[in-house]
Amino acid sequence: MSTDLKYLAFTALLTASLWIPYVIAQVTTNGPPKPENYRDPTKRPMPLWGKRADRAHLNAVETFAPFAALVIVAHIAGKANAMTAFWAMCYFWLRLAHAIVYLIGIPLIRTIIFTLGYVAILGIFWEVIK
């Protein structure tokens, strides 16, 4: 398996796992879900770190599709190379750092890390189209 695809798999698992802190916040704040929670989607009280956990997960989901598409296109088109591997690896570690910093609540660093993740996506895009 190429490095690009390996980091795509790592990123998929990370993205798929980022709901866990949110659920922990829900359960520790409001107790286990009850049948009425499923019928009424109104948000229940949530500590700020839980709200940030929810946003970190949603943000990861929103940015995963372009990353995944470009890694797959690079692989299929035979454009995967050392640079796409570098950018895919950077993207994974930046997304992990983004989730941690978002959960902790450090605004400026979070924005910088998010922007660098976008730069990684642009790097893969550049390798695909050149």
N, C-alpha and C positions, 0 to 999 in steps of 0.2 A: 504494500500500500504506500502511496506517495505521502510525503510530509503534509502536503496540502489537504489531502483527504483525511489523514489522521487528525489534523487540527480541526477540520470540519466536523468530524465525529466528536471530538472533545467539546467543541463549541455547542453541538447539538445536545450533548448530555448536560452541559452547564446550563443552557437555556431551559431545558426540560426540568431541571432541578431547582430553579430559582423561585418556584412557588412555595417551597418548603418553609423558608423563614416567615412568609406571610401567614401560612396556616398555623405555624407555631404562635405567632402573635395573636391570631384569632382565638385559638384554643386557650392560651394562657390568659387572655383578657375576658373572653365571653364563655368559656367552657366548651365542651364538645358540641358540634352542631346538633340541633333538634329538628324534628320534622318541619316545624313552622319556618325555620331558616331557609329551607329549600323552596317553600311555597312563596315566601315574601323575600324578594331580592334586595330589600332595603339594607343599606350598609349598617353594620353594627358598630358600636364604639371601638376605636382602634388607636393604640399608641402611635406616636409619630414615627417611630422606627418601623412599625408594621405597615404604615402607609407608604413609607419609603421602600420597604421590601416589595410591596405590590407594584410600585412604579418601576423599580429596578427590573422586575420580571417582565413587565409589559414592554419596557424599553428594549430589553434583550430580544424579545419576540419580534418587535418591530424592525430591528436591525439585522436579524438573522437571515431573512429571506434574500436580501441583496448579496450578502456575504456568501451564502450557500450557492446561490445561482452562479456567481462569478467563479467560485472554486470549481464547480461542476463544469461550467463552460470551458474554463482553462484546461481541465482534465480531458474533456471530450475533444476539444480542438487541438490537443497536443501542444498547448502553450504553457503547460505547467513547467516551471523551471525553479532555479534556486531563489529567484526573487518572489515568485508567487508563494513558495514555501515560507520564505521569510515573512511576507505580509500576512499569511494565514496564521503563522505562529504568533506574530505580534498581535493580530486581531484577538485571538483566544486570550492571551495574557492581559490585554487591555480590557476585554470584556469582564474577565474575572476581577481585575482591579476596580473597574467601574462599579460592579455589583457591591463589592466590599465598601468602597468609598461612599456610594449612594446610601447603603444601609447605615453606615456610621453617621452620615449627614455632613459631608465636607463639600460645600457647593463649588468653589472655584476649581479645586482639583478634579472633581467629578466632571466638570465641563471640559477641562483640558484633556482628560482621559477619553471622554466621549469623542471629542474632535480628532484625537489621534487614531481612534478606532475607525473613524470615517476616512482618514488618510490611508489607513491600511486597505480599506475597500477600494479607494481610488488607485492604490498601487497595484492591486490585482487587476482592476479594470484596465489600467495602462498596459500591463503585460499581455492581456488578452487582445487588445485592439492594435497593438503595434506590429 
